[in-house]
């Protein structure tokens, strides 16, 4: 793969803004999930409902942003002079880390036998959420090497120990991927898509072909008695290509925006893809419905269309009109997305272990609960600003 002499050598603040906004909304809806008596439009739609809410858009938006960032990340590594082996190793390590963290998070939530575990499940969950911080923290260059090794390898030892301390509700020892968790799903989608991106050297038409392939595999995996659905390994791959479609859509839009000089003020190829995303999404709706929980192709393509519109607006506002001041509020999350995603879980299990309630029950119902969720998300942004200042940043 060659270095691209184009906008991939620059910092595109609108991508950071979209990432920051998405993370903020993600923290908000995750906290809102524990609130009772909130409107349906502020919750995930049920699996059998042919509909989606803004909550069902948060996960695909993050996948879409992962895709948009891929060409920039690869170009940055090529500019640094990283070898092919270094890039491949980094890609595999990042995907594996996301999958591991995702599986630990899922097992902390449910599937254990509390009566047979040596340590309390809440303490187990606290350690499972906390250990990724010392393991994957981006330590400054002047940080003592011996202390860095102690923290990283110590964290790994703790995670391995947690695996063997885990007793499933079936009585078996050790964890299983009941499902991969949000981070695990991101890890698999990232792995499949980035490997392909590297093999085709980031070629636009090849990535469009991969996007079509992802949608086709997703459709076949949801079609009763199809060869994909009836073949376990194909079904496994197709399930992750559901989310790979969103990552590859982000890559395609990124290439259309930044891999070529735009002669007109309006990016007509991007406009065409917005129309195409919605056309495919609504065209497949009668066959599969719109469902985030089932991961239907209608959901992925409509989400890709909405995400493209949101990014196009931010690009116009920030890159063209230079209106960037407002985005500073969201940037702490954009700079440290993995840590801000993990941190609420650390707080939750810490409080659960101590049987401590941050807020009274009044703020767990209805409008007060919605207000609290907004306040909590805002507090997390200010906490991230402090952690970023002191160089506590997760880097996979």
Buried (B, 14 or more C-beta within 10 A) or exposed (E): BEBBEBBBEEEBBBBBBBBBBBBBBBBBBBBBEEBEEBEEEBBBBEEEBBBBBEBBBBBBBBBBBBBBBBBBBBBBBBEEEBEEEEBBEBBEEBBEBBBBBBBBBBBBBEBBBEEEBEBEBBBBBBBBBBBBBBBBBEBEEEEEEEEBEEBBEEBEEBBEEBBEBBBBEEEEEEBEEEEBBBBBBBBBBBBBBBBBBBEBEBBBEBBBBBBEBBBBBBBBBBEEEBEBBEEEEBBEBBBBBBBBBBBBBBBBBBBBBBBEEBEEEEBEBBBEBBEBBBEBBBEBBEEBBBBBEBBBBBBBBBBBBBBBBBBBEBBBBBBEEEEBEEBEBBBBBBBBBBBBBBBBBBBBBBBBBEEEEEEEEEBBBBEBBBEBBBBBBBEBBEBBBEBBEEEBBBEB
